[in-house]
Amino acid sequence: MDLFNLSSAHPIAERLLSDPDLQPGEFELRHFPDGESYICVTSKPSAEAAIFCDLSAPNGKLLPLLLLADTLRDLGWRRITLLTPYLPYMRQDIRFKQGEGITSRYFAKILSASFDHLITIDPHLHRYHSLDEIYSLSSQVLSASAAIAQWIREEVPGGVIVGPDSESDQWVSSVARMAGCEQLVFNKTRAGDKDVSIDAGDLSQFQGRTPIMVDDIISTGRTMIEAAEQMVAMGLNPPVCIGVHALFADDAWQAMLEAPLSRVVTCNTVQHPTNGIDVGDIMLKGLLNR
């Protein structure tokens, strides 16, 4: 299979390209003086191609991705797979107020028109039960839970796995089971993007223990910061914070550095200084076993 990499220096792409079963696709992508994209593929067409693209901050990356996919199909590749560790535009899954666009559906329609198959890691499935509800291509959802659980067993044995809100329960349950840890999930009320309140309940039985907060996305960080402040106030150790996708919007990273957190660790789906859990092998296995 030919693998075309649109995210140079990404560690997952480098892991994929180190496998002898994957041939690096050769192409040129540059921009004309007016900003339009130029694409030229020099690899010879084969039966199947895959494109790796880090789609965090997706708006500027989407058009070159679609142009490359359509170029490959036009040149003769018959089946095209998209590999994106983080799948964006999944949070707007309902019309919260009149006039809003349900952008998760629109984004799914765009990708489904250009690709045959999608491989991603832990998409934000909240109101959707699967990607099949909005994507018409075939999809393969991989999980970082095993890699996270292994990290916890090695780095924080005896910790308590905490989900900062009900949406995190799906990750917390599987990670806690594989890590052999106790678990609990808090309740969250959100009044705005950066205005959240957490109900931690009675944590007296966990005093002196180290909480390990696990969530799929760290964006504003407000949920984890609020939860950490409550747990420390109730006598627990400063928690470890683990996220699958390190988005860290605006001042989130600085705010978390100043919060009562002992450590912040993320998977390397999105490149960030907190990356400490490698999921490259998970994505490689998913691609080879598709």
Contacts in CASP RR format, 6 or more apart in sequence:
PFRMAT RR
TARGET T0000
AUTHOR 0000-0000-0000
METHOD contacts of the structure
MODEL  1
MDLFNLSSAHPIAERLLSDPDLQPGEFELRHFPDGESYICVTSKPSAEAA
IFCDLSAPNGKLLPLLLLADTLRDLGWRRITLLTPYLPYMRQDIRFKQGE
GITSRYFAKILSASFDHLITIDPHLHRYHSLDEIYSLSSQVLSASAAIAQ
WIREEVPGGVIVGPDSESDQWVSSVARMAGCEQLVFNKTRAGDKDVSIDA
GDLSQFQGRTPIMVDDIISTGRTMIEAAEQMVAMGLNPPVCIGVHALFAD
DAWQAMLEAPLSRVVTCNTVQHPTNGIDVGDIMLKGLLNR
1 21 0 8 1.000
1 22 0 8 1.000
1 23 0 8 1.000
1 46 0 8 1.000
1 48 0 8 1.000
1 49 0 8 1.000
1 50 0 8 1.000
1 287 0 8 1.000
2 22 0 8 1.000
2 23 0 8 1.000
2 24 0 8 1.000
2 25 0 8 1.000
2 43 0 8 1.000
2 46 0 8 1.000
2 48 0 8 1.000
2 49 0 8 1.000
2 50 0 8 1.000
2 77 0 8 1.000
3 16 0 8 1.000
3 17 0 8 1.000
3 22 0 8 1.000
3 23 0 8 1.000
3 24 0 8 1.000
3 25 0 8 1.000
3 49 0 8 1.000
3 50 0 8 1.000
3 51 0 8 1.000
3 52 0 8 1.000
3 83 0 8 1.000
4 24 0 8 1.000
4 25 0 8 1.000
4 27 0 8 1.000
4 41 0 8 1.000
4 43 0 8 1.000
4 49 0 8 1.000
4 50 0 8 1.000
4 51 0 8 1.000
4 52 0 8 1.000
4 68 0 8 1.000
4 72 0 8 1.000
5 13 0 8 1.000
5 16 0 8 1.000
5 17 0 8 1.000
5 24 0 8 1.000
5 25 0 8 1.000
5 51 0 8 1.000
5 52 0 8 1.000
6 29 0 8 1.000
6 51 0 8 1.000
6 52 0 8 1.000
6 53 0 8 1.000
6 54 0 8 1.000
6 61 0 8 1.000
6 64 0 8 1.000
6 65 0 8 1.000
6 68 0 8 1.000
7 13 0 8 1.000
7 52 0 8 1.000
7 53 0 8 1.000
7 54 0 8 1.000
10 52 0 8 1.000
10 54 0 8 1.000
10 271 0 8 1.000
11 268 0 8 1.000
11 271 0 8 1.000
11 275 0 8 1.000
11 278 0 8 1.000
11 280 0 8 1.000
12 52 0 8 1.000
12 85 0 8 1.000
12 268 0 8 1.000
12 269 0 8 1.000
12 279 0 8 1.000
12 280 0 8 1.000
12 283 0 8 1.000
13 52 0 8 1.000
15 278 0 8 1.000
15 280 0 8 1.000
15 281 0 8 1.000
15 283 0 8 1.000
15 284 0 8 1.000
16 22 0 8 1.000
16 52 0 8 1.000
16 83 0 8 1.000
16 280 0 8 1.000
16 283 0 8 1.000
16 284 0 8 1.000
16 287 0 8 1.000
17 24 0 8 1.000
19 284 0 8 1.000
19 288 0 8 1.000
21 288 0 8 1.000
22 50 0 8 1.000
22 287 0 8 1.000
23 43 0 8 1.000
25 41 0 8 1.000
25 43 0 8 1.000
25 49 0 8 1.000
26 41 0 8 1.000
26 42 0 8 1.000
26 43 0 8 1.000
27 39 0 8 1.000
27 40 0 8 1.000
27 41 0 8 1.000
27 42 0 8 1.000
27 43 0 8 1.000
27 68 0 8 1.000
28 38 0 8 1.000
28 39 0 8 1.000
28 40 0 8 1.000
28 42 0 8 1.000
29 37 0 8 1.000
29 38 0 8 1.000
29 39 0 8 1.000
29 64 0 8 1.000
29 68 0 8 1.000
30 37 0 8 1.000
30 38 0 8 1.000
31 37 0 8 1.000
31 38 0 8 1.000
32 38 0 8 1.000
37 63 0 8 1.000
37 64 0 8 1.000
37 67 0 8 1.000
39 64 0 8 1.000
39 67 0 8 1.000
39 68 0 8 1.000
39 71 0 8 1.000
41 68 0 8 1.000
41 71 0 8 1.000
41 72 0 8 1.000
41 75 0 8 1.000
45 72 0 8 1.000
45 75 0 8 1.000
45 76 0 8 1.000
45 77 0 8 1.000
46 77 0 8 1.000
47 77 0 8 1.000
47 78 0 8 1.000
47 79 0 8 1.000
48 77 0 8 1.000
48 78 0 8 1.000
48 79 0 8 1.000
48 80 0 8 1.000
48 81 0 8 1.000
49 72 0 8 1.000
49 77 0 8 1.000
49 79 0 8 1.000
49 80 0 8 1.000
49 81 0 8 1.000
50 80 0 8 1.000
50 81 0 8 1.000
50 82 0 8 1.000
50 83 0 8 1.000
50 287 0 8 1.000
51 65 0 8 1.000
51 68 0 8 1.000
51 69 0 8 1.000
51 72 0 8 1.000
51 80 0 8 1.000
51 81 0 8 1.000
51 82 0 8 1.000
51 83 0 8 1.000
52 83 0 8 1.000
52 84 0 8 1.000
53 61 0 8 1.000
53 65 0 8 1.000
53 82 0 8 1.000
53 83 0 8 1.000
53 84 0 8 1.000
54 61 0 8 1.000
54 84 0 8 1.000
54 85 0 8 1.000
54 86 0 8 1.000
54 270 0 8 1.000
54 271 0 8 1.000
55 61 0 8 1.000
55 62 0 8 1.000
55 65 0 8 1.000
55 84 0 8 1.000
55 86 0 8 1.000
55 87 0 8 1.000
55 88 0 8 1.000
56 86 0 8 1.000
56 88 0 8 1.000
56 245 0 8 1.000
56 247 0 8 1.000
56 270 0 8 1.000
58 88 0 8 1.000
58 89 0 8 1.000
62 110 0 8 1.000
65 82 0 8 1.000
66 110 0 8 1.000
66 114 0 8 1.000
69 80 0 8 1.000
69 82 0 8 1.000
69 114 0 8 1.000
69 115 0 8 1.000
70 114 0 8 1.000
72 80 0 8 1.000
73 80 0 8 1.000
73 114 0 8 1.000
79 116 0 8 1.000
79 117 0 8 1.000
80 114 0 8 1.000
80 115 0 8 1.000
80 116 0 8 1.000
80 117 0 8 1.000
81 115 0 8 1.000
81 116 0 8 1.000
81 117 0 8 1.000
81 118 0 8 1.000
81 119 0 8 1.000
81 287 0 8 1.000
81 290 0 8 1.000
82 111 0 8 1.000
82 115 0 8 1.000
82 117 0 8 1.000
82 118 0 8 1.000
82 119 0 8 1.000
83 119 0 8 1.000
83 120 0 8 1.000
83 283 0 8 1.000
83 287 0 8 1.000
84 118 0 8 1.000
84 119 0 8 1.000
84 120 0 8 1.000
85 120 0 8 1.000
85 121 0 8 1.000
85 245 0 8 1.000
85 267 0 8 1.000
85 268 0 8 1.000
85 269 0 8 1.000
85 270 0 8 1.000
85 279 0 8 1.000
85 283 0 8 1.000
86 120 0 8 1.000
86 121 0 8 1.000
86 245 0 8 1.000
86 247 0 8 1.000
86 269 0 8 1.000
86 270 0 8 1.000
87 118 0 8 1.000
87 120 0 8 1.000
87 123 0 8 1.000
87 124 0 8 1.000
87 131 0 8 1.000
88 107 0 8 1.000
89 103 0 8 1.000
89 104 0 8 1.000
89 106 0 8 1.000
89 107 0 8 1.000
89 108 0 8 1.000
90 104 0 8 1.000
90 123 0 8 1.000
90 124 0 8 1.000
90 125 0 8 1.000
90 126 0 8 1.000
90 128 0 8 1.000
91 104 0 8 1.000
91 124 0 8 1.000
91 126 0 8 1.000
92 100 0 8 1.000
92 101 0 8 1.000
92 102 0 8 1.000
92 103 0 8 1.000
92 104 0 8 1.000
93 102 0 8 1.000
93 104 0 8 1.000
93 126 0 8 1.000
93 127 0 8 1.000
93 128 0 8 1.000
94 102 0 8 1.000
94 127 0 8 1.000
95 101 0 8 1.000
95 102 0 8 1.000
104 128 0 8 1.000
104 134 0 8 1.000
105 134 0 8 1.000
108 131 0 8 1.000
108 134 0 8 1.000
108 135 0 8 1.000
108 136 0 8 1.000
109 134 0 8 1.000
109 136 0 8 1.000
111 118 0 8 1.000
111 135 0 8 1.000
111 137 0 8 1.000
112 135 0 8 1.000
112 136 0 8 1.000
112 137 0 8 1.000
115 137 0 8 1.000
116 137 0 8 1.000
116 138 0 8 1.000
117 137 0 8 1.000
117 138 0 8 1.000
117 139 0 8 1.000
117 140 0 8 1.000
117 290 0 8 1.000
118 131 0 8 1.000
118 135 0 8 1.000
118 137 0 8 1.000
118 138 0 8 1.000
118 139 0 8 1.000
118 140 0 8 1.000
119 139 0 8 1.000
119 140 0 8 1.000
119 142 0 8 1.000
119 283 0 8 1.000
119 286 0 8 1.000
119 287 0 8 1.000
119 290 0 8 1.000
120 131 0 8 1.000
120 139 0 8 1.000
120 140 0 8 1.000
120 141 0 8 1.000
120 142 0 8 1.000
121 141 0 8 1.000
121 142 0 8 1.000
121 143 0 8 1.000
121 144 0 8 1.000
121 244 0 8 1.000
121 267 0 8 1.000
121 269 0 8 1.000
121 279 0 8 1.000
121 282 0 8 1.000
121 283 0 8 1.000
122 141 0 8 1.000
122 142 0 8 1.000
122 143 0 8 1.000
122 144 0 8 1.000
122 145 0 8 1.000
122 171 0 8 1.000
122 216 0 8 1.000
122 244 0 8 1.000
122 245 0 8 1.000
122 269 0 8 1.000
123 131 0 8 1.000
123 141 0 8 1.000
124 216 0 8 1.000
124 217 0 8 1.000
125 131 0 8 1.000
125 141 0 8 1.000
125 170 0 8 1.000
126 167 0 8 1.000
128 134 0 8 1.000
130 139 0 8 1.000
130 141 0 8 1.000
131 139 0 8 1.000
131 141 0 8 1.000
132 139 0 8 1.000
140 286 0 8 1.000
140 290 0 8 1.000
142 279 0 8 1.000
142 282 0 8 1.000
142 283 0 8 1.000
142 286 0 8 1.000
143 174 0 8 1.000
143 282 0 8 1.000
144 244 0 8 1.000
144 267 0 8 1.000
144 269 0 8 1.000
144 277 0 8 1.000
144 279 0 8 1.000
144 282 0 8 1.000
145 171 0 8 1.000
145 174 0 8 1.000
145 175 0 8 1.000
145 178 0 8 1.000
146 178 0 8 1.000
146 282 0 8 1.000
147 267 0 8 1.000
147 277 0 8 1.000
147 278 0 8 1.000
147 279 0 8 1.000
147 282 0 8 1.000
148 171 0 8 1.000
148 175 0 8 1.000
148 179 0 8 1.000
148 214 0 8 1.000
148 242 0 8 1.000
148 243 0 8 1.000
148 244 0 8 1.000
148 267 0 8 1.000
148 277 0 8 1.000
149 174 0 8 1.000
149 175 0 8 1.000
149 178 0 8 1.000
149 179 0 8 1.000
149 180 0 8 1.000
150 178 0 8 1.000
150 179 0 8 1.000
151 242 0 8 1.000
151 265 0 8 1.000
151 276 0 8 1.000
151 277 0 8 1.000
152 159 0 8 1.000
152 161 0 8 1.000
152 175 0 8 1.000
152 179 0 8 1.000
152 181 0 8 1.000
152 212 0 8 1.000
152 242 0 8 1.000
153 179 0 8 1.000
153 180 0 8 1.000
155 240 0 8 1.000
156 210 0 8 1.000
156 212 0 8 1.000
156 240 0 8 1.000
158 181 0 8 1.000
158 209 0 8 1.000
158 210 0 8 1.000
159 181 0 8 1.000
159 182 0 8 1.000
159 209 0 8 1.000
159 210 0 8 1.000
159 211 0 8 1.000
159 212 0 8 1.000
160 181 0 8 1.000
160 182 0 8 1.000
160 183 0 8 1.000
160 184 0 8 1.000
160 206 0 8 1.000
160 209 0 8 1.000
160 210 0 8 1.000
160 211 0 8 1.000
160 212 0 8 1.000
161 172 0 8 1.000
161 175 0 8 1.000
161 176 0 8 1.000
161 179 0 8 1.000
161 181 0 8 1.000
161 182 0 8 1.000
161 183 0 8 1.000
161 184 0 8 1.000
161 212 0 8 1.000
161 214 0 8 1.000
162 172 0 8 1.000
162 183 0 8 1.000
162 184 0 8 1.000
162 185 0 8 1.000
162 186 0 8 1.000
162 211 0 8 1.000
162 212 0 8 1.000
162 213 0 8 1.000
162 214 0 8 1.000
162 227 0 8 1.000
162 231 0 8 1.000
162 239 0 8 1.000
163 169 0 8 1.000
163 171 0 8 1.000
163 172 0 8 1.000
163 183 0 8 1.000
163 184 0 8 1.000
163 185 0 8 1.000
163 186 0 8 1.000
163 213 0 8 1.000
163 214 0 8 1.000
163 215 0 8 1.000
163 227 0 8 1.000
164 186 0 8 1.000
164 188 0 8 1.000
164 198 0 8 1.000
164 213 0 8 1.000
164 215 0 8 1.000
164 223 0 8 1.000
164 224 0 8 1.000
164 226 0 8 1.000
164 227 0 8 1.000
165 185 0 8 1.000
165 186 0 8 1.000
165 187 0 8 1.000
165 188 0 8 1.000
165 198 0 8 1.000
165 215 0 8 1.000
165 223 0 8 1.000
166 185 0 8 1.000
166 187 0 8 1.000
166 188 0 8 1.000
167 215 0 8 1.000
167 216 0 8 1.000
168 185 0 8 1.000
168 214 0 8 1.000
168 215 0 8 1.000
168 216 0 8 1.000
169 185 0 8 1.000
171 214 0 8 1.000
171 215 0 8 1.000
171 216 0 8 1.000
171 244 0 8 1.000
172 183 0 8 1.000
172 185 0 8 1.000
172 214 0 8 1.000
173 183 0 8 1.000
175 181 0 8 1.000
175 214 0 8 1.000
176 182 0 8 1.000
176 183 0 8 1.000
181 212 0 8 1.000
184 203 0 8 1.000
184 206 0 8 1.000
186 198 0 8 1.000
186 199 0 8 1.000
186 200 0 8 1.000
186 201 0 8 1.000
186 227 0 8 1.000
187 198 0 8 1.000
187 199 0 8 1.000
188 196 0 8 1.000
188 197 0 8 1.000
188 198 0 8 1.000
188 199 0 8 1.000
188 223 0 8 1.000
189 196 0 8 1.000
189 197 0 8 1.000
189 199 0 8 1.000
190 196 0 8 1.000
191 197 0 8 1.000
193 220 0 8 1.000
194 220 0 8 1.000
194 222 0 8 1.000
195 222 0 8 1.000
196 222 0 8 1.000
196 223 0 8 1.000
196 226 0 8 1.000
197 226 0 8 1.000
198 223 0 8 1.000
198 226 0 8 1.000
198 227 0 8 1.000
198 230 0 8 1.000
200 227 0 8 1.000
200 230 0 8 1.000
200 231 0 8 1.000
200 234 0 8 1.000
203 231 0 8 1.000
203 234 0 8 1.000
203 235 0 8 1.000
203 236 0 8 1.000
204 234 0 8 1.000
206 236 0 8 1.000
207 234 0 8 1.000
207 235 0 8 1.000
207 236 0 8 1.000
208 235 0 8 1.000
208 236 0 8 1.000
208 237 0 8 1.000
209 236 0 8 1.000
209 237 0 8 1.000
210 236 0 8 1.000
210 237 0 8 1.000
210 238 0 8 1.000
210 239 0 8 1.000
210 240 0 8 1.000
210 262 0 8 1.000
211 228 0 8 1.000
211 231 0 8 1.000
211 236 0 8 1.000
211 237 0 8 1.000
211 239 0 8 1.000
211 240 0 8 1.000
212 239 0 8 1.000
212 240 0 8 1.000
212 242 0 8 1.000
213 224 0 8 1.000
213 227 0 8 1.000
213 228 0 8 1.000
213 239 0 8 1.000
213 240 0 8 1.000
213 241 0 8 1.000
213 242 0 8 1.000
214 242 0 8 1.000
214 243 0 8 1.000
215 223 0 8 1.000
215 224 0 8 1.000
215 242 0 8 1.000
215 243 0 8 1.000
215 244 0 8 1.000
216 243 0 8 1.000
216 244 0 8 1.000
216 245 0 8 1.000
217 243 0 8 1.000
217 244 0 8 1.000
217 245 0 8 1.000
217 247 0 8 1.000
218 224 0 8 1.000
218 241 0 8 1.000
218 243 0 8 1.000
218 245 0 8 1.000
218 246 0 8 1.000
218 247 0 8 1.000
218 248 0 8 1.000
218 252 0 8 1.000
218 256 0 8 1.000
218 264 0 8 1.000
218 266 0 8 1.000
219 247 0 8 1.000
219 248 0 8 1.000
219 249 0 8 1.000
219 252 0 8 1.000
220 249 0 8 1.000
220 250 0 8 1.000
220 252 0 8 1.000
221 248 0 8 1.000
221 252 0 8 1.000
221 255 0 8 1.000
221 256 0 8 1.000
222 252 0 8 1.000
222 255 0 8 1.000
224 241 0 8 1.000
224 256 0 8 1.000
224 259 0 8 1.000
224 261 0 8 1.000
225 255 0 8 1.000
225 256 0 8 1.000
225 259 0 8 1.000
225 261 0 8 1.000
227 239 0 8 1.000
228 238 0 8 1.000
228 239 0 8 1.000
228 241 0 8 1.000
228 259 0 8 1.000
228 260 0 8 1.000
228 261 0 8 1.000
229 259 0 8 1.000
229 260 0 8 1.000
231 239 0 8 1.000
232 238 0 8 1.000
232 239 0 8 1.000
232 260 0 8 1.000
237 262 0 8 1.000
238 260 0 8 1.000
238 261 0 8 1.000
238 262 0 8 1.000
239 260 0 8 1.000
239 261 0 8 1.000
239 262 0 8 1.000
240 261 0 8 1.000
240 262 0 8 1.000
240 263 0 8 1.000
240 264 0 8 1.000
240 265 0 8 1.000
241 256 0 8 1.000
241 261 0 8 1.000
241 263 0 8 1.000
241 264 0 8 1.000
241 265 0 8 1.000
242 264 0 8 1.000
242 265 0 8 1.000
242 266 0 8 1.000
242 277 0 8 1.000
243 265 0 8 1.000
243 266 0 8 1.000
243 267 0 8 1.000
244 266 0 8 1.000
244 267 0 8 1.000
244 269 0 8 1.000
245 266 0 8 1.000
245 267 0 8 1.000
245 269 0 8 1.000
245 270 0 8 1.000
246 266 0 8 1.000
246 267 0 8 1.000
246 269 0 8 1.000
246 270 0 8 1.000
246 271 0 8 1.000
246 272 0 8 1.000
246 274 0 8 1.000
246 275 0 8 1.000
247 270 0 8 1.000
248 256 0 8 1.000
248 272 0 8 1.000
253 272 0 8 1.000
253 274 0 8 1.000
256 264 0 8 1.000
264 274 0 8 1.000
265 274 0 8 1.000
265 276 0 8 1.000
265 277 0 8 1.000
266 272 0 8 1.000
266 274 0 8 1.000
266 275 0 8 1.000
266 276 0 8 1.000
266 277 0 8 1.000
267 275 0 8 1.000
267 276 0 8 1.000
267 277 0 8 1.000
267 278 0 8 1.000
267 279 0 8 1.000
268 275 0 8 1.000
268 276 0 8 1.000
268 277 0 8 1.000
268 278 0 8 1.000
268 279 0 8 1.000
268 280 0 8 1.000
269 279 0 8 1.000
END
